[in-house]
Every structure is written in structure tokens, then in C-alpha cells.
Amino acid sequence: MTAPADVAIRASGLTRQFETVTAVDGVNLEVPAGTVFGFLGPNGAGKTTTIRLLLGLLEPTAGESSVLGHDARRDGDALRRECGVLLEHAGLYERLSATENLEYFGRLWHIPPKEREERIVELLEQFGLAGRRTEIVNTWSRGMKQKLALARALLHRPRVVFLDEPTAGLDPVAAAGLRSDLLDLARRETVTVFITTHNLDEAERMCDRVGVIRSGRLIAEGAPSSLRQGSARTITIEGAGFDRAVDVLRNLPDVASVEAANGQLHIELTSAVPVAPLVRTLVEHGADIEEVHKGAGSLEAAFLALLEEPDAAP
């Protein structure tokens, strides 16, 4: 499989079965180079399995994938040399200091001594760890260890970084700090970031694009704003003469509530539905409409709506 130069990660019909369970089911995906891509889904949806397939750590049952043009099945070693990876375990040697950890991994990557020393200093400073660089890692907080693990993943200047739930288990302050550090570094070094999470606030703050996976199937993909727009459930209408229409609207199946006050009609919906039929109903019952405002909803609302749909499709 050959991907265009502006596509960093590509999957076509990617599938992985484990006996009676299909963990990843026909995933088609393209991640543009230089973007932060959020892979969203509940526990057990297939997020980690997808990463392992993309990295060539698992053989697909069907389909294919590539990273930076390297086929994951045929060219896994070359693919992984160009990637940074932080999966469920930090992979640190906790009896060593921060500098000793990075020095060890820098040698494994065959980074020349002078370049290795400069890169270690650079990363420790960028992640706010320079003042603790000689301390033994097992005395550190979980948040500090996770920052060091991220520095390890970025040590060899990878073009693509895979992060599997990097802020899981961190307190809000530590998680926010890690997100900020990661975004700063990704933008500065033009790294493509593929991050799995079920933290929707994290995804909304960090990601240029997101994909939603459910039961192994990719059911939605796009910019967070486009997914939010699709989940809009709040409508505000300005005008007059709403009295007759209010009771009619309240009896519609997709309407949760209707409130009229000060020349405005506020409508809460139970699901994302077209606005035009509601406006038509208002006009038919004597309303004089001046403006219609459709709320964009939240990424959380979009995510939950997608998971609720029985036959959602990409």
C-alpha cells in the first residue's frame, strides 16, 4: 500500500479477529501528516488493537495499513523506526535517573553522543524535568513519570507518535500539563500524533480530527466541530406569536422541552433533527419568525449520540 505524501497513516479494510471476537472490523482511515488525530471509543472498542495493527505488532486478519508509506505487514521494522510509541506501560527503568533513562534509550536508537546529549537536555527542559534530571525515577509522581515516558517516545525525533491513553490515571493538573507540553512539542516539531482516549474534553482541546470507533467499527470521522454540529440539540428562535405553536411542538417525538420568553423560543431536542420542519410547524401555527439559531452541541453529546445509534456508519 502506498499512501500520498500528505497522508501519514492509512488503513484500508483493516480487520482483526480473535477466535469469536472481531476486535477491529473493516476500518478505513487516513490521517493527514502533521495533525493531531484523536481515536475515541469506550473501553473494549478496539482502540489499542488498532494501534498494534498500525505498528505491525499484530497481523491483520484482513485489510492493510501503512505509516509514512511503510506497509505494516511487510515493512514493520522500518515503520517502527520512524515512530514514537507510548502504550499502556511507561517503559521506564525506575532505578535509574531521568538522564540515565534517556541516555540508555538514546543509545538503543544509535543517536550520536553529542546529538543525544543535546536532545536529552532539550526534552527535559521542555517537559519541566531539568531540575530533577539526576533523581531516581521511582521517587517521582505518576505525572512526572508519564512526562519522562513521553520524552522517551520523542527522543529520536519520530515523524509519527502513537499514544494510548497518555493521561489515564493522572490528576487534572498533571493531565492538563502533559497535554500542553505534548501540543507545544507536536506543533514545534511538526509531528503527526495518533492519540487514543475516552476523555472527550481532552480530545476537543487537542485534536484537529477525531475518529469514533464502536465494537471495532469506525462509525464517524472528521473535525470535532463537524461532529459537534451534527449533534446540535438546542434551537433558539426569535420572533413573535409563538403561543399557539408551543403546545404543538411539545407533542412532537423529538422535542424534549419548549420555553417561550421575551420574544424567544427555546427548543431542546432529544436527538439531532432537521430544523426546517420545526420552523414550518411554527409558521403554520401563526408564528412570525425573525431569526433561527442552532446550537452546535458538544463533542460529548456527539460521541454519546453516535454510540446510541444502532446502525451508525462512517
C-alpha positions as CSV (number, residue, x, y, z in Angstrom):
1,M,0.0,0.0,0.0
2,T,1.4,3.4,-1.0
3,A,-0.1,6.5,0.7
4,P,0.1,10.0,-0.7
5,A,2.9,12.1,0.8
6,D,0.5,14.2,2.8
7,V,-1.1,11.2,4.4
8,A,0.9,9.9,7.4
9,I,-1.3,7.0,8.4
10,R,-3.6,4.9,6.2
11,A,-5.8,1.9,6.8
12,S,-8.0,0.0,4.3
13,G,-10.4,-2.6,5.4
14,L,-8.3,-3.2,8.4
15,T,-9.7,-6.2,10.4
16,R,-8.5,-8.4,13.3
17,Q,-10.4,-11.3,14.7
18,F,-9.6,-13.2,17.9
19,E,-11.5,-16.5,17.8
20,T,-15.1,-15.4,18.1
21,V,-14.4,-11.7,18.7
22,T,-13.8,-9.2,15.9
23,A,-11.8,-6.5,17.6
24,V,-11.3,-4.4,14.6
25,D,-13.8,-4.6,11.8
26,G,-13.1,-3.2,8.3
27,V,-11.5,0.2,9.4
28,N,-10.8,2.7,6.6
29,L,-8.8,5.6,7.7
30,E,-6.5,8.4,6.5
31,V,-4.6,10.7,8.9
32,P,-3.1,13.8,7.3
33,A,0.6,14.4,8.1
34,G,1.2,17.0,10.8
35,T,-2.2,16.6,12.5
36,V,-3.2,15.5,16.0
37,F,-5.8,12.7,15.4
38,G,-7.9,11.5,18.3
39,F,-9.2,8.0,18.2
40,L,-12.2,7.9,20.5
41,G,-14.2,5.0,21.8
42,P,-15.4,3.2,25.0
43,N,-13.2,0.6,26.7
44,G,-13.1,-2.6,24.5
45,A,-14.0,-0.7,21.3
46,G,-10.8,-1.7,19.5
47,K,-8.5,1.3,20.0
48,T,-5.4,-0.4,21.3
49,T,-5.8,-3.3,18.9
50,T,-5.9,-0.8,16.0
51,I,-2.7,0.9,17.2
52,R,-0.9,-2.5,17.4
53,L,-2.1,-3.3,13.8
54,L,-0.9,0.0,12.5
55,L,2.5,-0.5,14.1
56,G,2.8,-4.0,12.7
57,L,2.8,-5.6,16.1
58,L,-0.3,-7.7,15.2
59,E,-1.1,-9.4,11.9
60,P,-4.4,-8.3,10.4
61,T,-7.0,-10.9,9.6
62,A,-7.9,-8.9,6.5
63,G,-7.1,-5.5,5.0
64,E,-3.9,-3.5,5.1
65,S,-2.3,-0.4,6.6
66,S,0.7,1.9,6.2
67,V,2.5,4.5,8.2
68,L,4.7,7.0,6.3
69,G,4.4,4.8,3.3
70,H,5.7,1.7,5.1
71,D,3.4,-1.3,4.8
72,A,2.7,-2.5,8.4
73,R,2.8,-6.2,7.4
74,R,5.8,-6.3,5.2
75,D,7.9,-3.4,6.5
76,G,7.2,-3.2,10.2
77,D,10.8,-2.7,11.4
78,A,11.3,0.3,9.1
79,L,7.9,1.7,10.1
80,R,8.6,1.4,13.8
81,R,12.0,3.1,13.4
82,E,10.2,6.3,12.3
83,C,7.5,6.2,15.1
84,G,7.4,7.1,18.7
85,V,5.2,4.9,20.9
86,L,3.7,5.2,24.4
87,L,1.3,2.4,25.1
88,E,-0.2,1.3,28.4
89,H,3.1,0.9,30.2
90,A,5.6,3.8,30.6
91,G,8.6,1.5,29.8
92,L,11.0,3.3,32.2
93,Y,13.8,1.9,34.3
94,E,12.7,3.3,37.7
95,R,16.0,2.6,39.5
96,L,17.8,5.0,37.0
97,S,17.6,8.7,36.9
98,A,15.8,10.7,34.2
99,T,19.0,11.4,32.4
100,E,20.2,7.8,32.6
101,N,16.9,6.6,31.2
102,L,17.1,8.8,28.2
103,E,20.8,8.1,27.7
104,Y,20.0,4.4,27.6
105,F,17.2,4.7,25.1
106,G,19.2,7.2,23.0
107,R,22.0,4.6,22.7
108,L,19.4,2.0,21.6
109,W,18.3,4.4,18.9
110,H,22.0,4.8,17.9
111,I,21.8,8.6,18.3
112,P,25.3,10.1,18.1
113,P,26.7,11.1,21.5
114,K,26.7,14.9,21.0
115,E,23.3,14.9,19.4
116,R,22.0,12.6,22.1
117,E,23.2,14.8,24.9
118,E,21.7,17.9,23.3
119,R,18.4,16.2,22.7
120,I,18.1,14.9,26.3
121,V,18.8,18.4,27.7
122,E,16.2,19.9,25.3
123,L,13.4,17.4,26.2
124,L,14.0,17.6,29.9
125,E,13.8,21.4,29.8
126,Q,10.7,21.3,27.6
127,F,8.8,18.9,29.9
128,G,9.9,20.8,33.0
129,L,12.1,18.0,34.3
130,A,15.5,19.5,34.0
131,G,15.7,20.4,37.7
132,R,15.0,16.7,38.7
133,R,17.2,15.1,36.0
134,T,19.6,13.3,38.4
135,E,16.8,11.9,40.7
136,I,15.9,8.3,40.7
137,V,12.6,7.9,38.8
138,N,10.9,5.7,41.3
139,T,10.6,8.7,43.7
140,W,8.6,10.6,41.1
141,S,4.8,11.2,40.8
142,R,2.9,9.4,38.1
143,G,2.5,12.6,36.1
144,M,6.3,13.2,36.1
145,K,6.9,9.6,35.1
146,Q,4.4,10.0,32.2
147,K,6.2,13.1,31.0
148,L,9.5,11.3,31.0
149,A,7.9,8.4,29.1
150,L,6.7,10.9,26.5
151,A,10.2,12.4,26.3
152,R,11.5,8.8,25.7
153,A,9.0,8.3,22.9
154,L,10.1,11.6,21.2
155,L,13.8,11.2,21.8
156,H,14.7,10.1,18.3
157,R,12.6,12.8,16.6
158,P,9.9,10.5,15.2
159,R,7.7,11.8,12.4
160,V,4.6,9.9,13.9
161,V,3.8,9.4,17.6
162,F,1.2,6.8,18.8
163,L,-0.1,7.5,22.3
164,D,-2.5,5.1,24.0
165,E,-4.5,6.9,26.8
166,P,-1.4,9.0,27.8
167,T,-3.3,10.9,30.6
168,A,-5.2,8.0,32.1
169,G,-4.9,7.9,35.8
170,L,-3.4,11.4,36.1
171,D,-4.9,14.1,38.2
172,P,-6.5,17.1,36.3
173,V,-3.5,19.4,36.8
174,A,-0.9,16.8,35.7
175,A,-3.1,15.8,32.7
176,A,-3.5,19.4,31.6
177,G,0.2,19.9,31.9
178,L,1.0,16.8,29.8
179,R,-1.5,17.9,27.1
180,S,0.0,21.3,26.9
181,D,3.6,20.0,26.7
182,L,2.6,17.5,24.0
183,L,0.8,20.0,21.9
184,D,3.7,22.5,22.1
185,L,6.2,19.9,21.1
186,A,4.0,18.4,18.3
187,R,3.5,21.8,16.7
188,R,7.1,22.8,17.0
189,E,8.5,19.6,15.5
190,T,5.6,19.0,13.0
191,V,4.9,15.6,14.4
192,T,1.8,13.6,13.5
193,V,0.1,12.4,16.7
194,F,-2.3,9.5,16.9
195,I,-3.8,9.5,20.4
196,T,-6.5,7.2,21.8
197,T,-8.7,8.4,24.6
198,H,-12.1,8.3,26.0
199,N,-11.6,11.7,27.6
200,L,-13.8,13.9,25.3
201,D,-12.7,17.2,26.8
202,E,-9.1,16.1,26.1
203,A,-9.9,15.3,22.5
204,E,-11.8,18.5,21.9
205,R,-8.9,20.6,23.2
206,M,-6.1,18.7,21.4
207,C,-7.3,17.2,18.2
208,D,-7.5,18.5,14.6
209,R,-9.6,15.5,13.6
210,V,-11.2,12.6,15.5
211,G,-12.5,9.2,14.7
212,V,-15.1,7.3,16.7
213,I,-14.8,3.5,17.0
214,R,-17.5,1.3,18.4
215,S,-17.3,-2.5,18.6
216,G,-14.4,-2.5,16.2
217,R,-16.1,-0.3,13.5
218,L,-15.1,3.3,12.7
219,I,-18.6,4.9,12.8
220,A,-17.6,8.6,12.4
221,E,-14.6,10.7,11.4
222,G,-13.9,14.4,10.9
223,A,-13.1,17.7,12.6
224,P,-14.5,18.0,16.2
225,S,-16.6,21.0,15.0
226,S,-18.3,18.9,12.3
227,L,-19.2,16.1,14.8
228,R,-20.4,18.7,17.3
229,Q,-22.6,20.3,14.6
230,G,-24.2,17.0,13.8
231,S,-25.3,16.6,17.4
232,A,-27.0,20.0,17.8
233,R,-29.9,19.7,20.1
234,T,-30.7,23.2,21.1
235,I,-32.5,25.8,18.9
236,T,-33.3,29.4,19.8
237,I,-35.9,31.2,17.6
238,E,-36.5,34.9,17.8
239,G,-39.9,36.4,16.8
240,A,-43.4,36.7,18.0
241,G,-46.8,34.8,18.0
242,F,-45.4,31.6,19.5
243,D,-48.4,30.9,21.8
244,R,-50.4,28.6,19.5
245,A,-47.3,26.6,18.4
246,V,-45.8,25.8,21.8
247,D,-48.2,23.0,22.6
248,V,-47.9,21.5,19.1
249,L,-44.1,21.5,19.4
250,R,-44.2,19.9,22.8
251,N,-46.1,16.9,21.4
252,L,-43.5,16.2,18.7
253,P,-41.5,13.0,19.4
254,D,-38.0,14.6,19.1
255,V,-38.8,17.6,21.3
256,A,-37.7,17.4,24.9
257,S,-38.9,20.9,26.0
258,V,-40.1,24.2,24.7
259,E,-40.0,27.5,26.6
260,A,-41.2,30.9,25.3
261,A,-40.0,34.2,26.9
262,N,-39.1,37.7,25.9
263,G,-39.6,37.2,22.2
264,Q,-37.6,34.0,22.1
265,L,-38.5,30.3,21.8
266,H,-36.0,27.8,23.3
267,I,-36.3,24.3,22.0
268,E,-34.4,21.3,23.4
269,L,-34.3,18.2,21.3
270,T,-33.8,14.6,22.2
271,S,-31.8,13.9,19.1
272,A,-30.3,15.9,16.2
273,V,-33.1,16.5,13.7
274,P,-33.6,19.0,10.8
275,V,-34.7,22.5,11.8
276,A,-36.8,23.2,8.7
277,P,-39.8,21.1,9.7
278,L,-39.9,22.8,13.2
279,V,-39.8,26.2,11.6
280,R,-42.6,25.2,9.2
281,T,-44.7,24.0,12.0
282,L,-44.3,27.3,13.8
283,V,-45.2,29.3,10.7
284,E,-48.3,27.1,10.1
285,H,-49.5,27.9,13.6
286,G,-49.2,31.7,13.3
287,A,-45.6,32.4,14.4
288,D,-43.7,35.4,13.0
289,I,-40.0,34.3,12.8
290,E,-37.1,36.7,12.6
291,E,-34.0,34.6,13.3
292,V,-33.1,30.9,14.0
293,H,-30.0,29.9,15.9
294,K,-28.9,26.3,16.0
295,G,-26.6,25.3,18.9
296,A,-23.5,23.4,17.9
297,G,-23.7,20.9,20.8
298,S,-20.7,19.4,22.5
299,L,-18.3,16.7,21.4
300,E,-19.5,14.6,24.3
301,A,-23.1,14.9,23.0
302,A,-22.0,13.9,19.5
303,F,-20.0,10.9,20.9
304,L,-22.9,9.7,23.0
305,A,-25.3,10.1,20.2
306,L,-23.1,8.1,17.9
307,L,-22.8,5.3,20.4
308,E,-26.6,5.2,20.8
309,E,-27.3,4.8,17.1
310,P,-27.9,1.1,16.3
311,D,-26.7,1.2,12.7
312,A,-24.2,4.2,12.7
313,A,-21.9,4.1,9.7
314,P,-18.9,6.1,8.7
